[in-house]
Amino acid sequence: MFSTQIYTHAGASRQTAKLGKAVALGFVRATTSSFSLARSPVGLRLACAATQSHQSRHFSSTPVAKLREFFPVKDTAHIKTTAPAWPHHGYSYEEMNAVVPAHREPRGAGDWVAWKIVRLARWCMDKATGMDRAQQVDKKHPTTAIQAQKPLTESQWLIRFIFLESIAGVPGMVGGMLRHLGSLRRMKRDNGWIETLLEESYNERMHLLTFMKMCEPGWFMKMMIIGAQGVFFNGLFIAYLLSPKIVHRFVGYLEEEAVHTYTRCIKEIEDGHLPQWTDKKFQIPDLAISYWNIPEEHRTMKDLILYIRADEAVHRGVNHTLGNLNQNEDPNPFVSEFKDRETPKPALQPSGYERSDVI
């Protein structure tokens, strides 16, 4: 379903070449021979970003060598750069390697509903991204098992990343917006929840922008994202008004899936199944380097995924913890100063902190 098609341009005619597993992705600063363009049937367009070839695309007049910039830097007369609204706090390599897939067992009807909705969403995404049975992990341990008979390709991974991150940035914005409006209506402080939720949404958007620097979604993928976002936003809006506790549990389970996804990708990179991302010529986007302040010796695709997985682990722990608290009265423990202990570290608490531990 998602086999990649390669198109070349020779003289006045176009000829269809062999199916390829993936194309080199990212900002490869090399002047090697002509690269091909990959386009998936669902509309994800992949192209090299820096070759000097003058091939033209089958679906666009833009040269293969120049992947269209989705969010170019605005050149103005006076502004040099614009810093991120929420600078990333960074991680040590030890902290990133300490992240593991995990699952919090449902403990009530609300947890069970949240978990089943996430499982349904996971099944839909597997079908939409063309994952066959051999590529699926053990269904008895869907958020912890990372071994499959057949690995995914680079293009399949990018499809999953882009679709996942385009959806993952919605809950934090919905929750932050509704809590902001609630604080205005009740004329009361929110005790730190709003900022954390909005920062989470911002962070997920940075994940998406990073992957968008590597590939270009086609019209079908864009329509899928628009439809999913419309349903997801309105559903979460209503659900958060009815039961924010269940929504935070749902997001915690969703982030479990994200941690699992990125952990499996890291393993497949380490096992040599994704050669384009281990190529020495491959370079991660400058956007990622500046946002995460990635040191020069850790700028491989594996390192980038480690940073993103650590972010998802933080969101997992934060939302599972928020789902355990009193939604109207309890302060946000992750931005609070404690009397007798250090601030909790959500990345290292996969199932979240119990209310008695932090309040």
Salt bridges, closest charged atoms under 4 A:
GLU69 OE1 - LYS213 NZ 3.01
GLU105 OE1 - HIS103 NE2 4.00
ASP111 OD1 - ARG249 NE 2.97
ASP126 OD2 - ARG122 NE 3.41
ASP126 OD1 - ARG160 NH2 2.97
ASP132 OD2 - LYS150 NZ 3.27
ASP138 OD2 - HIS141 ND1 3.12
GLU165 OE1 - HIS207 ND1 3.40
ASP190 OD1 - ARG179 NE 2.90
GLU204 OE1 - HIS207 ND1 3.30
GLU204 OE2 - HIS315 ND1 2.95
GLU216 OE2 - ARG45 NH1 3.12
GLU216 OE1 - ARG57 NH1 3.00
GLU216 OE2 - ARG68 NH2 3.54
GLU255 OE2 - HIS315 ND1 3.81
GLU256 OE1 - HIS103 ND1 2.78
GLU256 OE2 - HIS320 NE2 3.01
GLU257 OE2 - ARG119 NH1 2.49
GLU257 OE1 - ARG122 NH1 2.43
GLU268 OE2 - ARG264 NE 3.00
GLU270 OE2 - LYS302 NZ 2.85
ASP271 OD2 - LYS267 NZ 2.67
ASP286 OD1 - ARG29 NH2 3.14
ASP303 OD1 - HIS298 ND1 3.89
ASP311 OD1 - HIS88 NE2 2.76
ASP311 OD2 - HIS207 NE2 2.84
GLU312 OE2 - HIS207 ND1 3.26
GLU312 OE1 - HIS315 ND1 3.50
GLU329 OE2 - LYS188 NZ 3.49
ASP330 OD2 - ARG355 NE 2.58
ASP340 OD1 - ARG341 NE 3.25
GLU354 OE2 - ARG104 NH1 3.46
GLU354 OE2 - ARG107 NH1 2.83
